[in-house]
Amino acid sequence: MNINNQFRLDGKVAVVTGGGRGIGRGIALAFAECGADVAVIARRQEDLDRVVEEIESKGQNGLAISADVMDFNSIPKALDKVCEEMGHLDIMVNNAGGNLDRKMYSLPEISIEKFDEQLTLNMKTKWWGSQQAAKRMTEGGRIINIISVAAHRASPGFGVYSAANLGMISMTRTFAVELANKKITVNCISPGVILTDMLKETLNLTDKQAHLTFDKTIPLGRIGKPEDCAIAAVFFASPGAGWISGQYVDISGGPEGFTLNT
């Protein structure tokens, strides 16, 4: 066995939702570096076009699909387009999530509408993406759900988001059992504080302020980068992880590496 080949993705086709920026972009580019063709799904066409250019600069095929994962008709159509234009589907990364209006809502104050919106975005869309991808994986595959370490902790202002992410851990484990007969593995990546546009917009921070706020709270002494999550995604997507399913890994700079109480 050539161990290096166990972490190549040559000949694979991957889909990354929320692939236009942040963690999704980082994962898409890492997949391309490892030999996969990559379709990216997001709402902003300009972000998608830029990522596809980066994918193609690495010698791989890229496909930009402008779609909103909250529109449940869009994902089946997008995955059909991937299969038609790229030939097949091997890897699905359900990354899109977060908070649509970039605001914090406490559990005593959140409205029913916002509760449902956050639960749908952070759990229901990932269930749907997993289900629809599995139906199109004819020769096994990999499903990777991007959640958050908030799933394991009290998260003031993000209570519904936290609960939805914890629910995704249970759902991932169940999917792993139910899809095992199709040779599809299902795993979670659980990022801590990652320096992305979403983080800065939600907390109204500059890059410098984000470092000053979070670096001192993280055992390894720095805020995370999208590339930190991308490495874990490459592992779960690779042949080397073929006997790992129903698991999650924290990418957080060390235990208790996530806090908003600074």
N, C-alpha and C positions, 0 to 999 in steps of 0.2 A: 504493500500500500504506500503510495506517495502522499504523505501527510499534507503537503501544500495543495495538492489537487482537491483535497477534501473541503477546501474553503473557496474554491472557484465556483462561479455561477455561469460558466460558458454554456450557451444554448438555451438558457432559461429566459422566460418572459415574466416580468414582475409588474405589478400595479401598486402604486402608492397613492392613497387618498391624502388630501392636504399636502400635496407634493410640491406646491409652488414656493413655499418658504419654510424656514425653521427646520425642525426635526425631519419633516417629510422630504424636504429638498436634500438634506444631508444623507438620508437613507437612499434616495434615488441615485445620487451621484456615487455613493459607495457601491451600490449594486452594479452600476455601469463600469466602475473601475474593476470589478471582479468578473466582468464578462457578460452581464445580463443586458437584454433589451428592456427598456423601462417605459411604461405609460404612467403619466402623472395626471391626477385628477384634482382640480381645485376650482374656485369660482373666478379668480382673476386671470384673464387670458394673458396679460402681459407678464405675469409671474411665470406662468406655464411655459410660454415661449422662451423665456430666458433659461429656464431649467433644461428644456429640450436642447437648446443650443449647447449647454454644458455637457449633457449626456452624449450628444453627437461628437463633441470635441474629444471625447474619450474613445471614439471608434465604435460606439454602439448606436442602435436605433432608439429613437425617442418618439413618444407620441403624447401630444397635449390634448386633454379632454376637459373642456370647460363644463363643469357640472356642480350641482349642490347636493351633497349627500343627504340633506334634509328632504329632498324631493325623491321619494322612494321609487319613482319610475326611472330615475336617472342612472342608477347603478347597474341594473340589468342591461340597459342600452349601452352604457359605457363598456361593460365587460364583453358584450357581444362585439362591439367595435374593436376591442383589443384582439379578440380571437380571430376576427376577420382580417385585420390588417397585420397582425404579428404572428398569427398561426396557431397559437395555443396560450394557455395560462398556467403558470407554475407557482407563482408566489403572489400572495395578496397581503398588503400591509394596510390595515385599518388605522390610519393615523389621525384623520380629521377629528377634531374635538375641541374642547375648551369652553369658551363662553362667548356667545355671539356679539354681545354688546360691550364686552371687556369691563363689566362692572361686577362688584362683589355684592352678594346677597346673603344676609344672615337667615338662618332657618326660622326664627320667630317672625321675620318680616317678608320673606319671599312670597310672591303671588303664585297661585295655581298655574297660571300661564307660564311664568318663568321656570317654575319647578318642572313642568312637563317639557319645556324646551330644552332644559339642561339634561334631563334624563334621556330624552330622545337623541340629542346630539352625541352624548357620551356613552350611551349603551345600545339603544335600539338601532342606530345606524351601523354600529359595528357588528351586531348580530346579523343584520340584513346583508352587509358586505361579506361576512363570513359565509353565510348560507348561499348567496348567489355565486360567490367565487367557487365554493366546493362543487356546485352543480356543473361547473365548467372545467374542473380539473379532472381530466380523463385518465391520467397516468400518475396519480399521486400529486402531492404538492405541499406547500407551506402556507399557513395562515399565521400572521403576526399581528397582534393587537397592541397598540401603543396606549398605555393608560397613564398612571401617575402614582408616585409614592403617597400622594394624598389619600389613596385608598386605604392606607393602614393607620391613618392618624386623624385626630381631631383637626379640622381645617376651617376655622372661623372665616365666614364670608364665602366659603366654597363647599358648604355642606352637601348640597345635591350632587355637585361634581364629584366629591369624594365618594359618596354612596354609589354613584353610577360606576365609578372605576372599580370599587370593591365588587360590585355585581359582575363586572367584566371578568374578574379573576375566576369566579365560580362558573360563568358561562364558558370561558376558555377551557376549563378543565372538563366540562361536560361535552363540549364540541370535540375535544381531543379523544374522548372515549367513543363518541358516536360516529366520528369520521375515520377511526383507526382502520376499519375494514377497507377504506378507499386509499390507504397509505398516505393520508393527509395528516401532517402534524399541525398542532395549534398551540401557540405559546404567546406569552405577554412580555412586553418590555415596559418597565415602570420607571420613567425618568423622575429625577428630583428637580431641582431648580436649574433650568437650562436657559442660557442667554439667547432669547428669541425676540422677535418683534412683538409677539403676543404677550410675553411676560412684561416687556417694557410698556406696552400700551395699557395692559390691565392695571399695573401698579404705578403708572405714570413716572417711569424712571428712565434716565439716560443710561448708556453703557457704564459710565463711571459710577453713577449712583447705585446701579445694580451690583457692581463689584463691591462697593463700600458696604452695601446692605447685607450681602449674602456670603461673601468670601469667608468672613470670620465665623459664620455659623456652620460651616461644612468641614468635617474632619480632615479631608485632604486639602483644604485651604483655598479652594477656588470654586467658582460657579461653573456649571457644566456647559459643554458645547454640543451642538447638534451631532458633531462627529463622534462624540462619546456614545451616543445612542445608535449611530449608524453601524458601529463595529459590532454591537450586540445583534443588530438586525441581520447583518451579513452572516453571523454565526448561525442563528436560527434558520436562515434561509438555505444554508449550505448542506451539501451531502454529509458533512461531518456531524450534523445535528439530527441525523435521520432516526435516531432511537430516543429522541428527547421530545416529549409532548405533554401538554397540560401543565407546563411550568411557567413561572414568571421570574424575572431577574430585575432587581433594583439597580438603576444607574444613577447614583445619588451622591457619590463622593464619600460614602461611608454611612454607617447607621445613624439614624436621626439627622440626616443631612438635609432636612427640609423643614423650614420654619418661617412663618410670617411675623413672629413676635420678636422683632429686633429693636 
